[in-house]
């Protein structure tokens, strides 16, 4: 090749692409990435399935996106060799960001005395934790966390329904503020 052809736009594009995808031939890195992200998707999908089945606002796709995003954001700094302190700051950012997503599920208020969506917000938060664990290669922690979260979402609600079937207690993540004998304005003025 001549010096003129090496500096042509096409040659620059080719060399840039070769440099950017130089890690594409690293089979170990690809396998690690695929395993971690697949585990995050699968486990987040299990939690999302429960929410979807119960027709909650954040279902299968939302939980899978949260798990995938959290896993990716945890995986990248680790692959780049960031120190533990920097990875901890990334995790802090993920958790703060997920708080906003969860708040969107909680804001759904049906009356001034009810708050709904707390369980869905909690499941989104737990899904982010599962994604982070998967992204950092802590697959056993991610699996155990998912098992516990799935049990909470699937079985505890059955216990709550059985125990609360004859009471005026709130059901499925619903919080009643104040007593039923006071108006919403009385509760706000406290």
C-alpha positions as a Markdown table, in Angstrom:
| # | Residue | x | y | z |
|---|---|---|---|---|
| 1 | Unk | 0.0 | 0.0 | 0.0 |
| 2 | Unk | 1.2 | 3.5 | -0.7 |
| 3 | Unk | 1.3 | 6.2 | 1.9 |
| 4 | Unk | -1.6 | 8.0 | 0.0 |
| 5 | Unk | -3.9 | 5.0 | 0.2 |
| 6 | Unk | -3.1 | 4.4 | 3.9 |
| 7 | Unk | -4.4 | 7.9 | 4.8 |
| 8 | Unk | -7.5 | 7.6 | 2.6 |
| 9 | Unk | -10.9 | 7.9 | 4.5 |
| 10 | Unk | -11.6 | 4.2 | 3.9 |
| 11 | Unk | -8.3 | 3.1 | 5.3 |
| 12 | Unk | -8.9 | 5.3 | 8.4 |
| 13 | Unk | -12.4 | 3.8 | 8.9 |
| 14 | Unk | -11.0 | 0.2 | 8.5 |
| 15 | Unk | -8.2 | 0.8 | 11.0 |
| 16 | Unk | -10.6 | 2.5 | 13.5 |
| 17 | Unk | -13.0 | -0.4 | 13.2 |
| 18 | Unk | -10.2 | -3.0 | 13.6 |
| 19 | Unk | -9.0 | -1.1 | 16.8 |
| 20 | Unk | -12.5 | -0.8 | 18.2 |
| 21 | Unk | -13.4 | -4.4 | 17.8 |
| 22 | Unk | -9.9 | -5.8 | 18.6 |
| 23 | Unk | -11.4 | -7.6 | 21.7 |
| 24 | Unk | -14.0 | -9.4 | 19.5 |
| 25 | Unk | -11.7 | -12.3 | 19.1 |
| 26 | Unk | -11.3 | -12.8 | 22.8 |
| 27 | Unk | -13.4 | -15.9 | 23.3 |
| 28 | Unk | -13.1 | -15.9 | 27.1 |
| 29 | Unk | -14.3 | -12.2 | 27.4 |
| 30 | Unk | -17.2 | -12.9 | 25.1 |
| 31 | Unk | -18.2 | -16.0 | 27.0 |
| 32 | Unk | -18.0 | -14.2 | 30.3 |
| 33 | Unk | -20.1 | -11.3 | 29.0 |
| 34 | Unk | -22.8 | -13.6 | 27.4 |
| 35 | Unk | -23.1 | -15.7 | 30.5 |
| 36 | Unk | -23.4 | -12.8 | 32.9 |
| 37 | Unk | -25.9 | -10.9 | 30.8 |
| 38 | Unk | -27.9 | -14.0 | 30.0 |
| 39 | Unk | -28.2 | -14.9 | 33.6 |
| 40 | Unk | -29.3 | -11.4 | 34.4 |
| 41 | Unk | -31.9 | -11.5 | 31.7 |
| 42 | Unk | -33.2 | -14.9 | 32.8 |
| 43 | Unk | -33.4 | -14.1 | 36.5 |
| 44 | Unk | -34.9 | -10.7 | 35.9 |
| 45 | Unk | -37.4 | -12.3 | 33.6 |
| 46 | Unk | -38.5 | -14.6 | 36.4 |
| 47 | Unk | -39.3 | -11.7 | 38.7 |
| 48 | Unk | -41.0 | -9.8 | 35.8 |
| 49 | Unk | -43.1 | -12.8 | 35.0 |
| 50 | Unk | -44.6 | -12.7 | 38.4 |
| 51 | Unk | -45.5 | -9.0 | 38.1 |
| 52 | Unk | -46.8 | -9.6 | 34.6 |
| 53 | Unk | -48.9 | -12.5 | 35.6 |
| 54 | Unk | -50.5 | -10.3 | 38.3 |
| 55 | Unk | -51.0 | -7.5 | 35.8 |
| 56 | Unk | -48.8 | -5.0 | 37.7 |
| 57 | Unk | -47.5 | -1.8 | 36.1 |
| 58 | Unk | -43.9 | -3.0 | 35.7 |
| 59 | Unk | -43.9 | -6.5 | 34.1 |
| 60 | Unk | -41.7 | -8.8 | 32.2 |
| 61 | Unk | -40.1 | -6.4 | 29.8 |
| 62 | Unk | -39.5 | -3.7 | 32.4 |
| 63 | Unk | -37.8 | -6.2 | 34.8 |
| 64 | Unk | -35.7 | -7.7 | 32.0 |
| 65 | Unk | -34.5 | -4.2 | 30.9 |
| 66 | Unk | -33.7 | -3.3 | 34.5 |
| 67 | Unk | -31.7 | -6.5 | 35.0 |
| 68 | Unk | -29.9 | -6.2 | 31.7 |
| 69 | Unk | -29.1 | -2.5 | 32.3 |
| 70 | Unk | -27.8 | -3.0 | 35.8 |
| 71 | Unk | -25.7 | -6.0 | 34.7 |
| 72 | Unk | -24.2 | -4.1 | 31.8 |
| 73 | Unk | -23.4 | -1.1 | 34.0 |
| 74 | Unk | -21.7 | -3.3 | 36.6 |
| 75 | Unk | -19.9 | -5.4 | 33.9 |
| 76 | Unk | -18.3 | -2.6 | 32.0 |
| 77 | Unk | -16.1 | -1.0 | 34.7 |
| 78 | Unk | -15.0 | -4.5 | 35.9 |
| 79 | Unk | -14.0 | -5.4 | 32.3 |
| 80 | Unk | -12.1 | -2.1 | 32.1 |
| 81 | Unk | -10.2 | -2.9 | 35.3 |
| 82 | Unk | -11.6 | -0.1 | 37.3 |
| 83 | Unk | -10.6 | -0.2 | 41.0 |
| 84 | Unk | -13.2 | -1.4 | 43.5 |
| 85 | Unk | -14.0 | 2.1 | 44.7 |
| 86 | Unk | -15.0 | 3.2 | 41.2 |
| 87 | Unk | -17.1 | 0.1 | 40.7 |
| 88 | Unk | -18.8 | 1.0 | 44.1 |
| 89 | Unk | -19.6 | 4.4 | 42.8 |
| 90 | Unk | -21.1 | 2.9 | 39.6 |
| 91 | Unk | -23.3 | 0.7 | 41.8 |
| 92 | Unk | -24.4 | 3.7 | 43.8 |
| 93 | Unk | -25.4 | 5.4 | 40.6 |
| 94 | Unk | -27.4 | 2.4 | 39.5 |
| 95 | Unk | -29.3 | 2.2 | 42.8 |
| 96 | Unk | -30.1 | 5.9 | 42.7 |
| 97 | Unk | -31.3 | 5.7 | 39.1 |
| 98 | Unk | -33.5 | 2.7 | 39.9 |
| 99 | Unk | -35.0 | 4.7 | 42.8 |
| 100 | Unk | -36.5 | 7.1 | 40.2 |
| 101 | Unk | -38.0 | 4.2 | 38.2 |
| 102 | Unk | -39.5 | 2.6 | 41.4 |
| 103 | Unk | -40.9 | 6.0 | 42.4 |
| 104 | Unk | -42.8 | 6.0 | 39.2 |
| 105 | Unk | -44.6 | 2.9 | 40.2 |
| 106 | Unk | -45.3 | 4.2 | 43.7 |
| 107 | Unk | -46.8 | 7.5 | 42.6 |
| 108 | Unk | -49.9 | 5.8 | 41.2 |
| 109 | Unk | -52.4 | 6.9 | 43.9 |
| 110 | Unk | -56.0 | 5.9 | 43.8 |
| 111 | Unk | -57.2 | 8.0 | 46.7 |
| 112 | Unk | -55.6 | 10.5 | 49.1 |
| 113 | Unk | -55.4 | 7.8 | 51.8 |
| 114 | Unk | -53.8 | 5.0 | 49.7 |
| 115 | Unk | -50.3 | 4.4 | 48.3 |
| 116 | Unk | -50.0 | 1.5 | 45.8 |
| 117 | Unk | -47.1 | 0.0 | 43.9 |
| 118 | Unk | -44.7 | -0.4 | 46.8 |
| 119 | Unk | -44.2 | -4.1 | 46.0 |
| 120 | Unk | -43.6 | -3.4 | 42.3 |
| 121 | Unk | -41.1 | -0.7 | 43.2 |
| 122 | Unk | -39.4 | -3.2 | 45.6 |
| 123 | Unk | -39.3 | -5.9 | 42.9 |
| 124 | Unk | -37.7 | -3.4 | 40.5 |
| 125 | Unk | -35.1 | -2.6 | 43.1 |
| 126 | Unk | -34.4 | -6.2 | 43.8 |
| 127 | Unk | -34.1 | -6.9 | 40.1 |
| 128 | Unk | -31.4 | -4.2 | 39.8 |
| 129 | Unk | -29.5 | -5.9 | 42.6 |
| 130 | Unk | -29.8 | -9.2 | 40.7 |
| 131 | Unk | -28.5 | -7.5 | 37.6 |
| 132 | Unk | -25.6 | -6.0 | 39.5 |
| 133 | Unk | -24.7 | -9.3 | 41.1 |
| 134 | Unk | -24.9 | -11.1 | 37.7 |
| 135 | Unk | -22.8 | -8.4 | 36.0 |
| 136 | Unk | -20.1 | -8.7 | 38.6 |
| 137 | Unk | -19.9 | -12.4 | 38.2 |
| 138 | Unk | -21.7 | -13.3 | 41.4 |
| 139 | Unk | -24.1 | -15.7 | 39.8 |
| 140 | Unk | -24.9 | -17.7 | 43.0 |
| 141 | Unk | -25.8 | -14.5 | 44.9 |
| 142 | Unk | -28.0 | -13.5 | 41.9 |
| 143 | Unk | -29.7 | -16.9 | 41.9 |
| 144 | Unk | -30.3 | -17.0 | 45.6 |
| 145 | Unk | -31.6 | -13.4 | 45.6 |
| 146 | Unk | -34.0 | -14.2 | 42.8 |
| 147 | Unk | -35.2 | -17.3 | 44.6 |
| 148 | Unk | -36.0 | -15.3 | 47.7 |
| 149 | Unk | -37.6 | -12.5 | 45.8 |
| 150 | Unk | -39.7 | -14.9 | 43.8 |
| 151 | Unk | -40.9 | -16.6 | 47.0 |
| 152 | Unk | -41.8 | -13.2 | 48.5 |
| 153 | Unk | -43.7 | -12.2 | 45.4 |
| 154 | Unk | -45.4 | -15.5 | 44.9 |
| 155 | Unk | -46.0 | -17.0 | 48.3 |
| 156 | Unk | -46.1 | -14.2 | 50.8 |
| 157 | Unk | -49.1 | -12.6 | 49.1 |
| 158 | Unk | -51.0 | -15.8 | 49.5 |
| 159 | Unk | -50.2 | -15.8 | 53.2 |
| 160 | Unk | -51.2 | -12.1 | 53.4 |
| 161 | Unk | -54.5 | -12.9 | 51.7 |
| 162 | Unk | -55.2 | -15.8 | 54.1 |
| 163 | Unk | -54.3 | -13.8 | 57.2 |
| 164 | Unk | -55.9 | -10.6 | 56.1 |
| 165 | Unk | -59.1 | -12.1 | 54.5 |
| 166 | Unk | -61.2 | -11.0 | 57.5 |
| 167 | Unk | -59.5 | -7.7 | 58.3 |
| 168 | Unk | -59.4 | -4.2 | 57.0 |
| 169 | Unk | -55.7 | -4.3 | 56.6 |
| 170 | Unk | -54.2 | -3.1 | 53.3 |
| 171 | Unk | -53.5 | -5.8 | 50.6 |
| 172 | Unk | -50.6 | -6.3 | 48.2 |
| 173 | Unk | -48.4 | -3.4 | 48.8 |
| 174 | Unk | -51.2 | -1.0 | 49.7 |
| 175 | Unk | -50.5 | 1.4 | 52.6 |
| 176 | Unk | -53.4 | 3.1 | 54.3 |
| 177 | Unk | -52.4 | 6.4 | 55.9 |
| 178 | Unk | -54.3 | 7.2 | 59.1 |
| 179 | Unk | -57.6 | 5.7 | 60.2 |
| 180 | Unk | -60.7 | 5.4 | 58.1 |
| 181 | Unk | -62.5 | 7.8 | 60.4 |
| 182 | Unk | -60.4 | 10.8 | 59.5 |
| 183 | Unk | -60.5 | 12.8 | 56.2 |
| 184 | Unk | -57.5 | 13.2 | 54.0 |
| 185 | Unk | -57.3 | 16.9 | 55.0 |
| 186 | Unk | -57.2 | 16.0 | 58.7 |
| 187 | Unk | -54.3 | 13.6 | 58.0 |
| 188 | Unk | -52.4 | 16.2 | 55.9 |
| 189 | Unk | -52.8 | 18.8 | 58.6 |
| 190 | Unk | -51.1 | 16.7 | 61.3 |
